[in-house]
Amino acid sequence: MDSVAARDFWNSRYDRQDYLFGETPNAFLAAQIARLQPGMTALAVADGEGRNGVWLAEQGLAVTTTDIAPRAIEKALALAERRGVTLDAQVADLETWAWPQDAFDVVVAVFIQFAPPPLRDRIFERMKAAVKPGGLILLQGYRPEQIAYGTGGPGQVENLYTEALLRDAFADFDILHLNSHDSDVSEGAGHSGRSALIDLVARRP
């Protein structure tokens, strides 16, 4: 899917009154609250309608949130306004976006599995470069077993994560937490039900 088709696809999915993936933060992200401190800088990668970026801002972080869909960015800014926080919200095609370097204390990537392997590899490298030394990457995605559950995520198994894949991709980082688990997810209409998940917390040396 080229960038124009991707923008149109996600614009269409987000063009609804409610929030496709809900308005509350991803459970894995919220569980990392002890690693976060007010004043930190954070990047929320492909953050959709902003639920994770807004929550980070509510914790006192200075947040840049991105998505390819202008409709998603509109809804993220509306959610931030309702919650009384501010976001630096940018329409961004992750392939061509000018990624900041050494800029963020935390980079959050939750269910960004629209990316086939070659693009995924480039996104991971740019995420790693965007983190300051000592900063964290917080990532959650689906494992291949998710295909059988059918409760969210892409239908392309090659887009899904395994522990071996993430260990290899982040081999130059300190892996603080890597966990595969099957859990119930309730994130709007988009992610709902038993899901095959994998969580990563990695620190840039």
Secondary structure, DSSP 8 states (H G I E B T S, - for coil): --HHHHHHHHHHHH-SSS-TT-SS--HHHHHTGGG--TT-EEEETT-TTSHHHHHHHHTT-EEEEEES-HHHHHHHHHHHHHHT---EEEE--TTTS---SS-EEEEEEES-TTS-HHHHHHHHHHHHHHEEEEEEEEEEEE-TTHHHH-SSS-S-GGGS--HHHHHHHTTTSEEEEEEEEEEEEEETTTEEEEEEEEEEEEE--
